[in-house]
Amino acid sequence: MQLQNQFEQSVIKGLMDLKLNPTVMSCRVKVGEAVDLIAGQAVTMVDSAGGSPEVTAALDDADDIFGFVAYNQKQPSFSAGESLEIAFGDGSVMYLEASEAIARNGEVAIVVAGSKVKAAVATDRLVGRAIDKASGDGSLIRVLIILPGLIKA
């Protein structure tokens, strides 16, 4: 949210950082989704027929992540059936919330509880690289989204 004498937008979870993000797609929240989706939340794609792709909240750290909900200045959350933007692939940079200290350029994985990211270990599903260093829980850092699970050989 901008204030009257503010010259640039402050950092907000789910805000896109680069001027052009070629891998942002309009999607729709799955019909029947019980919980609203929020900016920076990891989502998976639903196998649905026709129209915009449907997404649902990731429920497990091991889910096949499709992307992350992009911040929308007009709407803080998205209910079942509503349209939203998803940063879904390599090249998008988004501010995400860290759950712990993360090194700059470190690989990150999701933490479903709280819609956060953590430093990835060998068994985690990678979702990107930290562009900024996170000092600890609650730090907002830029993450270069890299979703290797999107393209399978």
N, C-alpha and C positions, 0 to 999 in steps of 0.2 A: 504494500500500500504506500502510495506517495503522499507526502505532506506538501502544503502550499509552497514552502521555500526550499524544497528538496530538489536537487538537480539531477539525481540519478536514483534508480530504484535500489532499495536495500536488498540484501541477500535473503531469499525465501526458499524454503524446501520445495523442490519440484520445478524451480525456475530454470529455463534453458539459458546457457551462457553464450554460445556462439551466435553470431548474427544470422547465419544461415544454418539450419539443421535439416539436412536432406532426408533424414530418417525419422520423421515425425508423421504419424498417420492419424486421420480421424477414425475413431472406432465408436462402439456403443457398449455401455455396461450391459452385461447379460441380463435378459429378462428374468425376473425372479431372484436376482442377487439380493441377499438379505441385509448386507451392510454396505453403506456408502463407500465409494473409493475416494481417496484423498491424494493430493499432490505428492509425488515421490514414492508412491506405493508400487510395488512390483505386481505385475499381472501376468496371467497366462491367457492364451487364446482358446476360445470355445469352438468346437466343431458344430457350426450352425450353417443353415442354408441361406444364400442370397443376402443382399444388402451389405451394410458396413460390417466389418469384422467385429465379433463380440468378444469382450474380455471379462475376466473374473479375477478376483483377488487371489494372489498366490497364497496357498495355505501351508506350504512346507518349504523349508530351505532348499530341498532337493527338486522342487518343481521345475519344469521346463519353462523358464521365464521368457515371455514374449517381449516385454518392455516395461516402462515406468510411466505413471500418470504425470503428464505435464501440468505445471501450475497454470491456473486460469484466473485472471484478476477479477472477473465478474462472478465466479462461482467457486467456493472453497471445497465442495465435495460433489460427487456425482452418484445419483441413485439409479436403480434398475431402469434400463431402457434409455437413459440419457446419453447424449453424444459427448465425447471427450477426446483429447489429443493424447497419443501414446508415443513416447520416444522409444523406438523399437530396434534400432540397429547400430552398427558400427559408425562412429563419427559424431554422434550427438553428445553434447556435454551438458550435464544437469547437476544442479546442486542437490545433494542428498545428505541425510543426517547419519553421522557415524555413531556406532554403539560403543566404540573403544578407540584407543589411539591407533592411527593408521599412518604408515610411512608414505611420503610422497612417491608416486609411481608404483606403489604397492598394489597387488591384485586384490580386488574386493569381491565379496559375496554378500547375499542378502541375509538379513535377520528379519523373519516375518513379523515377530512380535515387535511392534513399534514402527514398522516400515523403515528399517535402518539398514546400513551396510557395516560390514566388519572386515578386518584383514582376513583374507582367504587362507585356508590351509589346504593340504593336498586333497582332502576328501570333499571339499566344497565345490559347488557349481559356480564358476566365475561369471561375473556380470560386468566387470570393467576394471579400470585402473584409476587410482586416486591421483588427481592432478595437484591437489593441495594436501598438506600434512594435517591430519586430524589430531588435536591435542587430547581428545578423550570423548566420552559419551556426550552427545548433544551437539558436537561440532558440525557445522554445515560446510561441506567440502564439495569441490567440483569433481565429478567422476566422468571419465571418458567411457561411455557405454560400449561394451564389447560383448556381444552375446553369441558365443561360438555355437550354441545349440540351434540357432536359427537355420543354419545351412549344414545339412548332414550329407556325407558322401555315400 
